[in-house]
Amino acid sequence: IYRVDEMVEKPSPADAPSNLAIIGRYILTPDIFDIIRETPPGANGEIQLTDALQIQAKRGCVMAYKFKGRRFDCGSVPGFVEATNYVYENYYARR
């Protein structure tokens, strides 16, 4: 378990402050909703949950769990293909 004090939204590998990543699964405390209401819109005029979590982290209230396993970026075509191939090779091809 880690205490999170900073998050960077999709940094380049050279700018990443660590090799840890947010995989998009959260257990949120109720105060996040007030923080979201206070959070100004970011990219494309959208309110980003990461921005609200960053504010919450600055207040010392965000914890993280280091996930053991493989992670895929399914938000891109190459990442989705990689994930699909992995599942096929590891779960279906062996049958």
ZIHU-V187861 format. One record per run of one state. SS is the DSSP state (~ for helix, > for strand, _ for the rest). FROM is the first residue (numbers start at 1). TO is the last residue. Records with the same first field share a line. If there is no record, write none. Layout:
SS: FROM-TO + FROM-TO
This chain:
_: 1-1 + 4-30 + 39-42 + 46-48 + 59-62 + 65-76 + 93-95
>: 2-3 + 63-64
~: 31-38 + 43-45 + 49-58 + 77-92
